[in-house]
């Protein structure tokens, strides 16, 4: 869930993407916010969110990729990238 509580994220392993959904204020149902965002790798096994930052762990392409969430919920790649062998979990330190 986003820091503001207005958005929920889901990884799509077969599509290698992250979906962003918002809550409908009237019904409480989730609504997809645009097209899923490609994670820049294969099999996004896990991700973590801290503030506006989302880090996706692409297990089958040995990478971590960073995204920033805009005020409209959309994710944009930051250019942050790390080679990590078979990452299966991301846990960001909350200071």
N, C-alpha and C positions, 0 to 999 in steps of 0.2 A: 504494500500500500504506500502511496505517496506521503510525504511529510505533512501535507495539508489535509490528508484524509479523503480527498475528493477523487482519487484515481486508484485503480487496481491494475497490476501488471501480471501477465502470464507468459511463460516461455512456451514456444511451439517448436518442439524438437524436430518434427518432420519437415517443417517449413523454415527452420533455422531463423526464428524471429522472436520478437517480443511484441505482444499486443498490449495496448493501453485501453482501459475501459473507465468510463465515468459512471457515477450513480445518477439515476433519474430522480430528481427531488420529489416528484409526485408519487411514483410507484415504488421507488427503492430498487428497481431493477438496474442491471448493468447494461451500458450501451457502449459499443465499440467506437473508439475515437480514431477514425481514419484507418488507413492500411497498417498492418503489422510492420514493424521496422526490422530489417535484416540485422543479425548480430555480428556480421563480418566473419563468421566461422561456421563450423558444423556442430550440431547437437548442443544447443544452449542448455546445459545440464542444470544450472542454477544461476541465480543472480541475487544481488543485494542492493538495497536503496539506502542512501544516507543523504538527507536534504534533497537537493536537486540532482544528485549524482546516482546513476545506476551502473553497476559493473556486472557484465554478463560473462559467465564462464563457458567457453566453447570447448566441451570435452574432447571431441574427435578432431579438432584442429589445433589443440594445444595453445589456447589463447584466452586472455582476458581483454575485453573491450569496454571502454567507458562511454557513457551517454549522459547528456544533460537534459533534464526535463524542463520544458518551457511552461509559461503560465497557462497555456491552453492544453497542457498535458502531453504534448508531442515530445518525442525523444529525438535528439540529434547527437550524432557521433561527435565526441570531443577531439578525436585524434589520439587519445590515450590508448595504449596497447601494450600488452606484456606477453611474452612467450612463457607459458607455464605448462609443464607436461601433464596432460589429461586432467585438467581441473574439474573437480566434481562438486565443489562447494565454495561459496564466497562469503566471507564474514568480515564486514568493514568495522574497524575500531571506532567506537563512538566515544569521543573525548568530551 
